[in-house]
Amino acid sequence: MKASNLFIKALENEWVEYIFWIPWEENLDLIESLKNSKIKLILTRHEQAAWFMAATYGRLTWKAGVCLSTLWPWATNLVTAGAYAQLWWMPMLMITGQKPIWKSKQWHFQIINTVEMMKPITKFTRQIVNGKNIPSLVREAFRRADEERPWAVHLELPEDIAREEVKNYHIFERNKTYRPAAEEKAIKVAVKMIEKAKRPLILVWAWANRKLISKHLVKLVQKTKIPFFNTQMWKWVMWKIREYYIWTASLSDKDFIHCAIKKADLIVNIWHDIIEKPPFFMKDWWTKVIHINFIWAKVDEVYFPQLEIIWDISNSLWQITEKIKPNKDWDFDDFMKVKKSMMNNIESNWKDNHFPLRLWRVVYDVREAMPKDSIVTLDNGIYKILFSRNYGCYEQNSLLLDNALATMWAGLPSAIWARFVHPKKKILSVCWDGWFMMNSQELETAVRYKLNLVIVILNDSSYGMIKWKQENMWMENWWLDFGNPDFVKYAESYWAKWYRVSKSWELSSLIEKCINSKWVHLIDVPVDYSENKKIFDKLGCIEE
């Protein structure tokens, strides 16, 4: 069998559905081998977009997304998306082509050591030097990508290896892995600590976004009635326990939620990871913390948990729920006061008729227009903080943002792939103008695949978040303004439908109209960034 055919057979054995790709000569044998496969190719306009889509596939399905490109410079364009998957725990297989390795006439033209380049941002990276090794390397790559903690892996397939004839090959079966359970003694200590606490509080991080973990978290909260809050990337109001949800920690300090954190004498910290913005900083006199995770805590001066429960999180939550006895002396009144104050603060800023629109009004209008089961994707910027803080989510993965790598141009590719994964849901991408232009060519991808997709562009013709940072540091705004294309004409040139908001009350109705219509829609929204400093200066604890 031709080695490229064997590679596709190994991918089919891993239940691969899609490959996101950019074509080039070094991977033409692999593409030819896909002709008779059920695997679908998704052609994009830039490598980063292909890899962001593959990462989003991993994020939404917990199965490794597969993307294909070739050697340098196409391979170097993949580094950002590889880091994106690494920090966000998204399983993904990156495949790159390479010049022939046994009889190369090209020497150093376009050639760098891609495998070495990929090592810092992958769990596993290999160059395939023998076609017979393809099945074992593909199986090992997927095993590594899917195991805890999941992230990107990489395989390089040179041209001459892809063309080899392979005999006596063996396809390796997928084996089910059973994760070890936490030590029973650690569970007993945790139960005692929670029962003896006066004001325990539960914190949930991004990677608790698993069905079993969520199921057992719901049961724990239902039994104990202990309030919980979350970080930006675990933005999800689980409907069965919504009354105990006291909102999102989108800043590290000086927001209403930190009043609750300071009142707590024990925080049950589920799936903590230092790559996400910390919702609090521990001090030597601080409240106690129980660390429940697949991996040990990385102890430093701002995080040093008193108890660590390691291995399968869902099993740990189940054990705690089975053993714990609710304490009638637990006092959660202060937590509920904080929630009420925070909600009053949010609602007081939502109804705002200023034009150009302020960001709080944008969040309000998006939430008003989008159904509860919809999906909204974001890029990076101050608006991401406001969405994570103020936007109510009623379903898992309904707000896709990146607070790990804080990637600037992942919003549009993520929305495109969310549309493929969830064809019946309403999908909206909210993009900052500068970041949108970094991947705006993917409008053509959305149009070519005839997607029903809405893109909102927040237009202030500047790097507004950096302006805000300059103001906070008492610096003069300097060299941060730029010119934008006419987004209406830009959308029209891609055969997308277009709209421009001209009044404060138009956005919500426009979004509602677009999400209920077919095709790709782009809405140009002028925004006013000047109020950011005032908004965030107003945040803070309720009066003691």
Phi, psi and omega per residue, in radians:
M1 nan 2.446 3.072
K2 -1.106 2.439 -3.041
A3 -1.044 -0.671 3.129
S4 -1.138 -0.624 3.053
N5 -1.142 -0.684 3.118
L6 -1.133 -0.650 3.108
F7 -1.071 -0.792 3.128
I8 -1.149 -0.670 3.102
K9 -1.085 -0.691 3.101
A10 -1.161 -0.650 3.083
L11 -1.156 -0.705 3.106
E12 -1.095 -0.623 3.095
N13 -1.101 -0.419 3.104
E14 -1.608 0.170 3.114
W15 1.112 0.575 3.113
V16 -1.190 2.304 -3.136
E17 -1.777 -0.651 -3.027
Y18 -2.368 2.638 2.910
I19 -2.223 2.186 3.116
F20 -1.639 2.303 -2.938
W21 -2.654 2.814 2.908
I22 -2.185 2.226 -3.037
P23 -1.403 2.595 2.952
W24 -2.826 2.901 -2.977
E25 -1.070 -0.563 -3.068
E26 -1.201 -0.277 3.115
N27 -2.036 0.324 -3.115
L28 -1.163 -0.573 3.092
D29 -1.110 -0.719 3.119
L30 -1.136 -0.695 3.126
I31 -1.149 -0.720 3.100
E32 -1.048 -0.655 -3.126
S33 -1.232 -0.306 -3.139
L34 -1.421 -0.141 -3.064
K35 -0.960 -0.726 -3.067
N36 -1.763 0.282 -3.130
S37 -1.735 2.722 3.046
K38 -1.416 -0.163 3.115
I39 -1.167 2.317 -3.106
K40 -1.697 2.401 3.071
L41 -1.612 2.311 3.054
I42 -1.980 1.870 -3.100
L43 -1.495 2.200 3.112
T44 -1.990 3.138 -3.092
R45 -1.786 -0.125 3.137
H46 -2.664 2.530 -3.114
E47 -1.025 -0.714 -3.102
Q48 -1.066 -0.708 3.136
A49 -1.104 -0.732 3.123
A50 -1.050 -0.732 -3.077
W51 -1.349 -0.548 3.020
F52 -1.123 -0.678 3.101
M53 -1.132 -0.744 3.108
A54 -1.095 -0.715 3.110
A55 -1.127 -0.702 3.119
T56 -1.143 -0.649 3.031
Y57 -0.989 -0.807 3.101
G58 -1.104 -0.668 -3.124
R59 -1.141 -0.692 -3.052
L60 -1.512 -0.420 -3.054
T61 -2.004 -0.280 -3.010
W62 1.051 0.392 2.961
K63 -1.991 2.555 -3.055
A64 -1.136 2.150 2.988
G65 -1.355 2.585 -3.069
V66 -2.070 2.301 3.096
C67 -2.339 2.648 -2.991
L68 -2.326 2.276 3.017
S69 -2.565 -2.743 -3.100
T70 -2.295 -2.737 -3.019
L71 -1.307 -3.064 3.131
W72 -0.968 2.447 0.097
P73 -1.536 -0.027 -3.122
W74 -1.150 -0.647 3.126
A75 -1.154 -0.661 -3.132
T76 -1.171 -0.452 3.084
N77 -1.188 -0.216 -3.081
L78 -1.577 -0.146 -3.020
V79 -1.091 -0.730 -3.124
T80 -1.055 -0.808 -3.131
A81 -1.176 -0.583 3.069
G82 -1.115 -0.750 3.087
A83 -1.143 -0.651 3.082
Y84 -0.996 -0.824 3.132
A85 -1.204 -0.661 -3.119
Q86 -1.097 -0.859 -3.077
L87 -1.267 -0.501 -3.077
W88 -1.623 0.041 -3.132
W89 1.069 0.732 -3.134
M90 -1.806 2.128 3.131
P91 -1.224 2.303 -3.084
M92 -2.776 2.416 3.026
L93 -1.886 2.129 3.076
M94 -1.786 2.192 3.107
I95 -1.997 2.218 3.060
T96 -2.153 2.601 3.052
G97 -1.502 3.054 3.110
Q98 -2.767 2.715 3.038
K99 -1.080 2.827 3.090
P100 -0.972 2.418 -3.065
I101 -1.734 -0.302 -3.113
W102 -1.651 -0.617 3.114
K103 -2.362 1.160 -3.108
S104 -1.554 2.233 3.065
K105 -1.674 -0.048 -2.991
Q106 -1.627 -0.243 3.132
W107 0.900 -2.020 -3.035
H108 -1.716 0.066 3.112
F109 -1.136 2.070 3.138
Q110 1.118 0.206 -3.044
I111 -1.936 2.168 2.914
I112 -2.234 2.996 3.126
N113 -1.466 1.551 -3.068
T114 -1.112 -0.669 -3.132
V115 -1.064 -0.789 3.106
E116 -1.118 -0.675 3.122
M117 -1.090 -0.612 -3.074
M118 -1.415 -0.290 -3.031
K119 -0.968 -0.787 -3.091
P120 -1.193 -0.321 -3.046
I121 -2.042 0.224 3.107
T122 -2.345 2.803 3.031
K123 -1.476 -0.401 -2.998
F124 -2.744 2.234 3.107
T125 -2.536 2.303 -3.096
R126 -2.548 2.561 2.890
Q127 -1.637 2.315 3.115
I128 -1.481 2.068 -3.077
V129 -1.953 -0.017 3.133
N130 -2.627 2.181 -3.088
G131 -1.019 -0.511 -3.116
K132 -1.172 -0.361 -3.129
N133 -1.458 -0.099 -3.045
I134 -0.998 -0.901 -3.093
P135 -1.029 -0.740 -3.113
S136 -1.215 -0.663 3.140
L137 -1.218 -0.679 3.087
V138 -1.132 -0.769 3.126
R139 -1.094 -0.744 3.140
E140 -1.168 -0.667 3.124
A141 -1.077 -0.798 3.140
F142 -1.197 -0.661 3.102
R143 -1.053 -0.783 3.136
R144 -1.162 -0.700 -3.123
A145 -1.098 -0.653 -3.019
D146 -1.548 -0.409 -3.068
E147 -1.266 2.843 3.083
E148 -1.274 2.343 -0.214
R149 -1.502 2.375 -3.083
P150 -1.269 2.478 2.903
W151 -2.888 -2.768 -2.957
A152 -1.366 2.592 2.963
V153 -2.267 2.901 -3.025
H154 -2.515 2.389 3.013
L155 -2.250 2.395 3.086
E156 -1.935 2.210 -3.108
L157 -2.031 1.772 3.120
P158 -1.170 2.721 -3.106
E159 -0.989 -0.842 -3.052
D160 -1.198 -0.555 3.087
I161 -1.211 -0.685 -3.141
A162 -1.061 -0.469 -3.072
R163 -1.640 -0.052 -3.122
E164 -1.117 2.701 2.955
E165 -1.689 2.248 -3.081
V166 -1.984 2.281 3.095
K167 -2.053 2.686 3.065
N168 0.981 0.798 3.114
Y169 -1.487 2.852 3.137
H170 -2.408 2.167 3.080
I171 -1.555 2.221 -3.043
F172 -1.552 2.323 3.137
E173 -1.197 2.580 3.011
R174 -1.339 2.205 3.132
N175 -1.910 2.478 -3.140
K176 -1.357 2.325 3.137
T177 -1.821 2.272 3.100
Y178 -1.791 2.110 -3.080
R179 -1.376 2.471 3.140
P180 -1.197 2.626 3.130
A181 -1.618 2.771 3.140
A182 -1.199 2.718 3.102
E183 -1.113 2.297 -3.091
E184 -1.062 -0.600 3.134
K185 -1.101 -0.693 3.122
A186 -1.131 -0.653 3.111
I187 -1.100 -0.755 -3.134
K188 -1.101 -0.712 3.108
V189 -1.117 -0.733 3.138
A190 -1.088 -0.779 3.138
V191 -1.037 -0.759 3.133
K192 -1.116 -0.740 3.142
M193 -1.083 -0.737 -3.133
I194 -1.194 -0.769 -3.112
E195 -1.103 -0.625 -3.095
K196 -1.449 -0.273 -3.122
A197 -1.168 2.688 3.083
K198 -1.528 -0.750 -3.071
R199 -2.376 1.253 3.100
P200 -1.244 2.627 -3.097
L201 -2.490 2.451 -3.114
I202 -1.838 2.319 3.073
L203 -2.050 2.285 -3.100
V204 -2.062 2.235 -3.121
W205 -1.750 3.025 -2.973
A206 -0.929 -0.766 -2.937
W207 -1.448 0.076 2.957
A208 -1.376 0.164 -3.101
N209 -1.353 0.982 3.128
R210 -2.181 2.601 -3.060
K211 -1.072 -0.816 -3.089
L212 -1.190 -0.691 3.121
I213 -1.099 -0.789 3.135
S214 -1.088 -0.712 3.134
K215 -1.036 -0.810 -3.085
H216 -1.377 -0.451 3.014
L217 -1.132 -0.746 3.089
V218 -1.016 -0.784 -3.116
K219 -1.149 -0.667 3.128
L220 -1.130 -0.790 -3.119
V221 -1.204 -0.698 3.119
Q222 -1.073 -0.673 -3.113
K223 -1.302 -0.736 -3.015
T224 -1.680 -0.417 -3.050
K225 1.098 0.409 3.083
I226 -1.288 2.207 3.124
P227 -1.112 2.725 3.132
F228 -2.439 2.713 2.999
F229 -2.399 3.050 -3.016
N230 -2.441 2.891 3.002
T231 -1.510 3.062 -3.047
Q232 -1.022 -0.709 -2.990
M233 -1.507 -0.112 2.932
W234 -1.899 1.176 -3.069
K235 -1.690 1.725 -3.022
W236 -2.888 2.014 3.059
V237 -1.534 1.768 3.127
M238 -1.227 2.050 -2.884
W239 -1.060 -0.611 -3.093
K240 -1.146 -0.437 -3.080
I241 -2.189 0.481 -3.055
R242 -1.073 -0.498 -3.105
E243 -1.200 -0.316 -3.136
Y244 -1.736 0.015 -3.128
Y245 -1.502 2.124 -3.085
I246 -1.850 0.175 2.908
W247 1.891 -2.955 -2.922
T248 -1.859 2.433 3.012
A249 -1.601 1.746 -3.117
S250 -1.743 -0.205 3.081
L251 -2.111 2.915 3.140
S252 -1.518 -0.287 -3.095
D253 -2.914 2.886 2.966
K254 1.120 0.600 2.957
D255 -2.115 2.967 -3.088
F256 -1.007 -0.669 -3.077
I257 -1.055 -0.451 -3.109
H258 -1.282 -0.305 2.995
C259 -1.132 -0.724 3.104
A260 -1.168 -0.736 3.140
I261 -1.039 -0.739 -3.124
K262 -1.219 -0.464 3.118
K263 -1.386 -0.436 -3.096
A264 -1.193 2.530 3.022
D265 -1.901 0.000 3.035
L266 -2.729 2.273 3.066
I267 -2.039 2.156 3.061
V268 -1.588 1.880 -2.926
N269 -1.786 1.849 -3.003
I270 -1.727 1.978 3.068
W271 1.162 0.803 3.082
H272 -1.104 2.430 3.034
D273 -2.559 2.330 -3.019
I274 -1.272 -0.130 -3.134
I275 -1.340 -0.298 3.113
E276 -1.650 2.677 3.133
K277 -0.917 2.156 -3.093
P278 -1.174 2.328 3.115
P279 -1.436 -0.175 3.077
F280 -2.797 2.849 3.054
F281 -2.127 2.118 3.116
M282 -1.287 2.611 3.034
K283 -2.249 2.976 -3.019
D284 -1.135 -0.414 -3.138
W285 -1.724 0.128 -2.910
W286 -1.321 3.006 3.108
T287 -1.113 2.814 -3.138
K288 -1.359 2.716 -3.128
V289 -2.344 2.328 2.971
I290 -1.820 2.163 -3.089
H291 -1.750 1.951 3.128
I292 -1.954 2.033 -2.982
N293 -2.833 2.957 2.974
F294 -1.384 -0.368 -3.057
I295 -2.238 2.761 -3.132
W296 -1.188 2.669 3.076
A297 -1.198 2.517 3.002
K298 -1.637 1.759 -2.989
V299 -1.353 2.336 3.021
D300 -2.582 -2.944 -3.030
E301 -1.241 -0.234 3.141
V302 -2.004 0.008 3.067
Y303 -2.611 1.939 -3.106
F304 -2.583 1.348 -3.069
P305 -1.049 2.566 3.141
Q306 -1.427 -0.341 3.111
L307 -2.523 2.393 3.097
E308 -2.130 2.244 3.072
I309 -2.007 1.935 -2.968
I310 -1.938 2.596 3.127
W311 1.783 -2.698 -2.877
D312 -0.943 2.059 -3.030
I313 -1.218 -0.771 -3.110
S314 -1.063 -0.698 3.104
N315 -1.146 -0.689 3.112
S316 -1.083 -0.768 3.118
L317 -1.129 -0.680 3.107
W318 -1.095 -0.794 3.135
Q319 -1.074 -0.762 3.136
I320 -1.090 -0.767 -3.135
T321 -1.085 -0.690 -3.139
E322 -1.138 -0.641 -2.992
K323 -1.659 -0.425 -2.980
I324 -1.310 2.540 3.045
K325 -2.059 2.048 -3.126
P326 -0.969 2.445 -3.118
N327 -1.702 2.121 -3.108
K328 -1.161 -0.256 -3.133
D329 -1.633 -0.007 3.045
W330 -1.018 2.444 -3.098
D331 -2.177 1.936 -3.100
F332 -1.952 0.183 -3.067
D333 -1.043 -0.733 -3.122
D334 -1.107 -0.633 3.123
F335 -1.115 -0.719 -3.127
M336 -1.222 -0.556 3.062
K337 -1.141 -0.705 3.104
V338 -1.082 -0.786 3.130
K339 -1.038 -0.783 -3.129
K340 -1.090 -0.762 3.128
S341 -1.123 -0.709 3.140
M342 -1.133 -0.764 3.141
M343 -1.131 -0.665 3.086
N344 -1.105 -0.694 3.112
N345 -1.104 -0.758 -3.140
I346 -1.126 -0.843 -3.082
E347 -1.156 -0.559 -3.123
S348 -1.201 -0.384 -3.121
N349 -1.743 -0.211 -3.038
W350 -1.202 -0.892 -3.076
K351 -1.357 1.707 -3.021
D352 -2.471 2.057 -3.063
N353 -1.666 0.230 3.140
H354 -1.130 2.499 3.043
F355 -2.387 2.320 0.012
P356 -1.002 2.743 -3.012
L357 -1.162 2.460 2.948
R358 -1.489 2.768 -2.969
L359 -1.146 -0.579 3.131
W360 -1.082 -0.666 3.130
R361 -1.192 -0.630 3.098
V362 -1.057 -0.801 3.120
V363 -1.050 -0.774 -3.137
Y364 -1.059 -0.832 -3.084
D365 -1.146 -0.670 3.102
V366 -1.116 -0.790 -3.139
R367 -1.126 -0.658 3.121
E368 -1.131 -0.657 -3.026
A369 -1.479 -0.540 -3.006
M370 -1.535 2.378 3.068
P371 -1.114 2.830 -3.093
K372 -1.136 -0.465 -3.119
D373 -1.699 0.281 -3.123
S374 -1.415 3.035 3.082
I375 -2.221 2.290 3.072
V376 -2.069 2.276 3.085
T377 -1.966 2.615 -3.071
L378 -2.273 2.755 2.894
D379 -1.636 -2.553 3.141
N380 -1.977 2.785 3.123
G381 2.424 3.121 -3.101
I382 -1.106 -0.511 3.141
Y383 -1.150 -0.471 3.080
K384 -1.091 -0.705 3.120
I385 -1.118 -0.747 -3.130
L386 -1.177 -0.667 3.069
F387 -1.143 -0.794 -3.107
S388 -1.137 -0.580 -3.112
R389 -1.393 -0.702 -2.903
N390 -1.938 -0.318 -3.038
Y391 -1.457 2.108 3.135
G392 -1.374 2.240 3.129
C393 -1.982 2.299 -3.069
Y394 -1.956 -0.089 3.111
E395 -2.419 2.771 3.089
Q396 -1.082 2.425 3.090
N397 0.998 0.658 3.113
S398 -1.692 -0.153 2.996
L399 -2.313 1.881 -3.080
L400 -1.762 1.837 3.086
L401 -2.286 2.903 -3.106
D402 -2.129 1.875 3.080
N403 -1.971 0.382 3.112
A404 -1.836 -1.217 3.014
L405 -1.447 -0.324 -3.071
A406 0.982 0.895 -3.087
T407 -1.167 2.414 -3.006
M408 -1.512 -0.479 -2.967
W409 -2.197 0.531 -3.120
A410 -1.605 -0.201 -3.000
G411 -1.065 -0.862 -3.104
L412 -1.177 -0.849 3.084
P413 -1.032 -0.642 3.118
S414 -1.120 -0.701 3.130
A415 -1.162 -0.704 3.134
I416 -1.041 -0.785 -3.116
W417 -1.335 -0.507 3.030
A418 -1.052 -0.599 3.094
R419 -1.135 -0.694 3.101
F420 -1.147 -0.744 -3.090
V421 -1.230 -0.655 -3.092
H422 -2.171 1.332 -3.048
P423 -1.130 -0.339 -3.095
K424 -1.681 -0.162 -3.111
K425 -1.535 2.726 3.040
K426 -1.431 2.247 -3.066
I427 -2.099 2.283 3.123
L428 -2.315 2.325 3.029
S429 -1.956 2.173 3.086
V430 -1.828 2.010 -3.012
C431 -2.109 2.463 2.967
W432 -1.338 2.549 -3.013
D433 -1.005 -0.800 -3.131
G434 -1.104 -0.723 -3.119
W435 -1.282 -0.633 3.125
F436 -1.008 -0.713 -3.095
M437 -1.166 -0.324 3.131
M438 -1.292 -0.381 3.099
N439 -2.358 0.415 -3.048
S440 -1.140 -0.348 3.122
Q441 -1.080 -0.321 3.135
E442 -1.307 -0.058 2.931
L443 -0.984 -0.695 3.126
E444 -1.101 -0.670 3.109
T445 -1.076 -0.796 -3.136
A446 -1.101 -0.720 3.132
V447 -1.199 -0.747 -3.115
R448 -1.050 -0.650 3.131
Y449 -1.556 0.106 3.059
K450 0.945 0.837 -3.099
L451 -1.417 2.631 2.967
N452 -1.670 1.811 -2.948
L453 -2.599 2.456 3.120
V454 -2.075 2.309 3.126
I455 -2.106 2.138 3.061
V456 -1.817 2.146 3.119
I457 -1.838 2.102 3.079
L458 -1.494 1.936 -2.923
N459 -1.904 1.892 3.002
D460 -2.258 0.090 3.058
S461 0.933 0.678 3.094
S462 -2.864 2.947 2.992
Y463 -1.539 1.415 -2.931
G464 -1.145 -0.617 -3.121
M465 -1.147 -0.651 3.126
I466 -1.202 -0.597 3.035
K467 -1.033 -0.775 -3.136
W468 -1.092 -0.735 3.103
K469 -1.089 -0.712 3.111
Q470 -1.055 -0.753 3.130
E471 -1.092 -0.727 3.126
N472 -1.099 -0.509 -3.140
M473 -1.693 0.230 3.101
W474 1.011 0.697 3.070
M475 -1.864 2.763 3.086
E476 -1.391 2.419 3.033
N477 -1.143 2.214 -2.930
W478 -2.607 2.137 3.018
W479 1.034 0.718 -3.104
L480 -2.118 0.015 3.123
D481 -1.638 2.570 3.109
F482 -2.523 2.972 3.101
G483 -1.738 2.451 3.077
N484 -1.849 2.703 2.950
P485 -1.217 2.918 2.965
D486 -1.255 1.815 -3.020
F487 -1.092 -0.507 3.104
V488 -1.119 -0.845 3.123
K489 -1.201 -0.594 3.120
Y490 -1.076 -0.831 3.109
A491 -1.086 -0.709 -3.130
E492 -1.080 -0.640 -3.130
S493 -1.155 -0.381 3.082
Y494 -1.673 0.084 -3.097
W495 1.186 0.417 3.007
A496 -1.561 2.788 3.054
K497 -1.477 2.642 -2.987
W498 -2.424 2.712 3.121
Y499 -2.640 2.668 3.040
R500 -2.303 2.207 3.135
V501 -1.339 2.279 -3.135
S502 -2.145 -0.117 3.128
K503 -2.407 2.698 -3.022
S504 -1.103 -0.504 -3.035
W505 -1.640 0.059 -3.026
E506 -1.440 -0.476 -2.941
L507 -1.068 -0.859 -3.067
S508 -1.030 -0.795 -3.117
S509 -1.194 -0.605 3.103
L510 -1.149 -0.774 3.111
I511 -1.054 -0.794 -3.120
E512 -1.067 -0.715 3.111
K513 -1.107 -0.768 -3.053
C514 -1.239 -0.729 -3.100
I515 -1.196 -0.338 3.108
N516 -1.719 0.214 3.086
S517 -2.092 2.745 3.101
K518 -1.439 2.790 3.019
W519 1.674 -3.132 -3.138
V520 -1.626 2.203 -3.106
H521 -2.104 2.394 3.081
L522 -2.114 2.241 -3.141
I523 -2.046 2.075 3.116
D524 -1.561 2.058 -3.042
V525 -2.086 1.859 3.031
P526 -1.140 2.286 -3.124
V527 -2.208 2.699 3.131
D528 -1.917 1.976 -3.116
Y529 -1.546 -0.131 -2.944
S530 -1.188 -0.349 -3.086
E531 -1.544 -0.018 -3.053
N532 -0.987 -0.834 -3.080
K533 -1.072 -0.728 3.131
K534 -1.105 -0.725 -3.121
I535 -1.063 -0.859 -3.058
F536 -1.346 -0.411 3.040
D537 -1.178 -0.441 -3.110
K538 -1.387 -0.270 -3.111
L539 -1.248 2.681 3.107
G540 2.785 3.117 -3.092
C541 -1.260 2.685 2.968
I542 -1.209 2.824 -3.132
E543 -1.122 2.430 3.118
E544 -1.149 nan nan
